[in-house]
């Protein structure tokens, strides 16, 4: 088809890709190309290209100028230029990723587990409360903490690889026959009450993650087994772990008179290693080279150093590694390698 829009999108992608492969100092060429595309009336095809090829949302930019300035860095990262390919390998090898200036870890080590009630994480009993909404009254679940023995122990398995249980559960109450784990989104509701505290926290949304049940001829969960919860540790979230038990109340704890109790679990990802910022450096008496950055780069008179701020450090450090026998791209890659090793140390 003569007017096939995909051909125009492919052509625009090829034009952008050829510029991006030359490196980050070809910004003006990219800006010029965008202006040409707009002049030809192909802006809609440009939007499709940026969305499909570079995972960008062009609709969030308020002007063409803003699109030109704010999409270039992402285009460079998505382009298989030698520097970007090398940087991706460094990130993958070190299990890290970048968000803006922030460098974050993908490792499980940075997952924080908190259970309401502290180390003892006492159980919560579910109570129904009436909440007045716009058209009628509805029943919501409220959870009240019980000061008694915990039926389970929830912990994080710090081992690595496929053998790790992630977030795991040890059984303390031998009368437990089922455990339901759900991701929860908490909401606050106001209830009719004569007391001053008339606000409750109740699940706005519950999504089942997994269910642990007795298997075979067993009537109860085995205290000698460590159970895997399937709670993900790749990102944060709130969870409600609900325990179901049978048996005469009182033998494990006289306060456990109900069949069902719940535990509030919070997963947080505190994985910020630090920040990395680039800044350009020109040799002394080379002010005129600012007008021709590509020439300055080729002659070695323009360099890109990086400032690294490690989480917890009082001040940043500057990486100025410079090997005269290497190209500036390779030197910059080595500076990033040094910076990542510092952030991981």
N, C-alpha and C positions, 0 to 999 in steps of 0.2 A: 504493500500500500504506500502511495506517494506521501501521504500525510500521517503516517504511522507515528504517534507521539513517542513510542518507545525508542525509535531511531534517534530522535532529537535528544532524548534523555541520555542514551548511550554516547552520543557525540559530545554532549556537555560533560559527562563523566570523564571521557577520554581527555578532554581539554584540561579539566581541573586536575586530573591524575598526573598528567605530564608536568604541570607546574609544581605540584606538591612533591613529586619525586626529586625535584632539584633542591629542595630544602626550605627551611623556615624563612630564609632571607628573601624569598621571592614573593613577598606579600603584595608588593605593588603590581606585579604581574597578575596576581589573583584578583585584585581590585579592578584592574583594567578589563579582565575577562568578564567579570560580573556586569560592569557597565555596558560592555558590548552585547551581552545576552539580553539585558533590559532594553537596550536600544532596538534590538531586533524583535522585541515583543515576545520573547521566550521565557519570561520570568516564571510562568506556571510550570514549565518543564524543568527549570532550575530547582524549584521547590520539590518536585518529584525526585529529582536526582539526589538532593541533599537528604531527603527523608529515606529513600531506599538504599542508597550507597554508603551514607555516612551516619545513619542513625540520629539525624538532627531533626528538630521540629522548627521549620522555617516560619511558621505562623506566629511564633512568640516574639519575633523581632519587629520592632515598630517602624523600621525604615530600611531601605536598601543599604545605607551606610552602616547601620548597626549590624545587619546580616553579614556584611563584608568583614567587619572587624572582629566579630564574635564567633564566626564559624571556622576561621582559618586554623586554629590550634587543633580542633577536633578532626578536621580534614587531614592535617599532618599526621595525627596519631593513627588514623585509619588507613593511611597510605603506606605501602610496603617500600618506603625508601630505606636505604641502608642504616641510617641512624635510628629511625623509628623501629625497624625490625630488631636492631640490637637492643634498644631500650625495652621493647616488649619481652625479649628473652631474659633480660635482667629482672624485670618485674615478675615474670613467671617462675624463674628459678628461686626467687626469694619469697614467693607467695605473698606478693603485695599488689596493691592497685592504687591508682591516683584519682582524687576528686578535686579538681581545681589545683590549688597549691598543696593540698593535704595528701600525705602518703599513709595508707592504711594497710594493716595486715589481714590476710585471709586465713591465718592459722587459728586453730581451735584454742590456743593458749590464752587468747584475749576475750574469751567468753566468760562473763561473770554470772554466777548462779546465786540467787537470793530466794529464800523461802520465808514467808511471813511467819513471825514468831521466833526468829533467830535460829540458833543451832538446834533447839528442841522442836522447832516448827510445829507448834501445837495445832490441833485440828480446828476447823470451823464447822459449826452446825448451820444448816440452811433453814431460814424462816421466811414465811410468805408475808409480804406487806402490801397494803392497798395504796396505789398511787393514782392520784386524780389527773387524768389527761384531758385533752380538749373536749372530747365528746362523751367519755365515760370513764369509770374507774377500772383500772387493770391491776392484776396481781403480779408483783415482782419479787424476785428472790433476794433476800438479804443474808449476809453471812456474819455470824457472831463467833468470835474466837472462844474456845473452851480451854481453860487452864488445867490440862491433864496430860497424861503421857501421849507421846506421838505413836501412831500405829505403824508408821513407815519412816524410813530415812531416805532423803533425796539428796543425791550428790552428783558431781561431775567426774566421769572417768577420764583421767588425764593421759591415758595411754593414747598412742597415735595409730593411724592405719585403719584397715577394715575391721580389726578385732576390737576397736574401741566401742564401748556402749554409749558414749555420749553422756546424756543425762540419764541416770539410772536410779532404781529403787530397790532398797533392802526391806524385807518384811520383818516387822517386830511383833505384830498381832497375828497369831496363828489362825484366827478365825476369819481372815480376809479371803473372800472367794473371787473378787473382781475389782479391777481398778480401771477407771475411765479417765483418759487424758484429753483435754480440750483446750484449744486456743481461745482466749477470751478477750473481748473488748469491753472494758468497764465503763459505766456511765453513772452519773449522779442523778438521784430522783428525790423530790420532796414529798414527804408523806404527812398525812394528817396526824398531828400528835400534840399533846399538851406540854410535852417536854421541849426544852430548848434545842436539843439535838434532833432535828426532824429530817436530816439528810441521810440517805442510804446509798451505798455503792452496790450496783446490781449489774449482772451481765447484760450488755446491750446486744451482744452477738456471741454465740458459742459455736465453734467448729471442731468436731471430733478429730483428734490426731491419731489415737490408737486406743485399743482396749486390751487389758491383760486379764486373762481368765485361766482358771485351773484346767489342766489337760488330762485326757485319758480318764482313769477311774478316780482321780483325785477330786476331793470336794473343796479343798482350800489351796491357796497359793503356798508354795514351798518356801519357808524361811531360809533354806540353804541355797536358794537360787537368787542371783542378782538379775533383776528384770530391766530390760531396755525400754525406755519410754517412747522413743522416736521423736522426742522434742528436738527440733532443729537447732544447731548451734552456729549456723552461718549468719544469723541475724537475730535481732532482739525481738521480744514478744512477752506477753503475759499469758499464763496458763492456769487452769483449774484442774487439779488432780483429785478425783472423787473416789473414795474407798467404800466398798460395800462389804459388810461382815455379817456372819451368822453367830448364833450361840447365845448363851445366857449372859446378859449384861453383868459386868462386875468382876469377872475373873481376871481380865487384863487390867482394867481400871474401873472403879465403881462409877466413874463419871461417864463412861461410854455406854449410854443406854439406848442409843439410836442405831439403826442399821447403816446409815450413810453419813459420812463426814467428808469434808473437802479441805484441800491444802492449796494455798495461793503461791504460785511459783513465778518468778520474774527472771527473764533472760535478758542480759544487756551485753552489747558488743562494744567494749571499750578498746578499740583497735587502732586508735590514732597514734602513729609512730612519730609524726612530726610534719614539717612543711619543707618544700624545696621551691626556691624562687630563682629564676635566671636573671642575670643582668649582663649587659654588653660592656666590654672594655676595649678602648682603642689605645694604641700606642701614643705616647706624647707627641705633640705637634702634628697630629693627623686629623685635625678637625674637618678638613675638606673631604675626608673619606666618609663622613657621615652621609654625604650626598650619593655615594656609590658603595653601598654596603657589600655588594657581591665582590667588588674588586678588593675591598678591605679584607674580606674573608679569604679570598684566594691568595692574597699576598701575606696572610698571617698577621696583619695589623689589627684585625678585629677578632676578639675572642669572646666567648660566652662563659662566664664563671657562674657558680651557683652558691646561693646562701642557704644553709641548712639549719633549721631550728628543731631540735629534738624535744619531744614531749618531756617536760620535767626539767629541762635545762634552763639556766638563768639568762643565757644569751646565745645568739646564733654563731655558727662558724662559717667561714668562706672556703670553698674548695677551689684552689687555683692551680691544680695539676696541669703541667704543660710540657709535653714531650716534643721537642723541635723536629724529631724524625717522623712524627705522625701528623695526619691531617687534622684540621680543627674539629670535624665531626667525630673522629676517633678519640681525640682528646676530651671532647664533651662527654662522650659515652663513658670514658674512664672516670671522669669527674662524678657522673651519676653513680657509677659502681662504688666509688669510695663513699659517696653520700649515703647510699643504701646500706652499706656495711656499717657505717656509723649509726644510722637509725636503728639497725637491728642489734647493735652491740649492747 
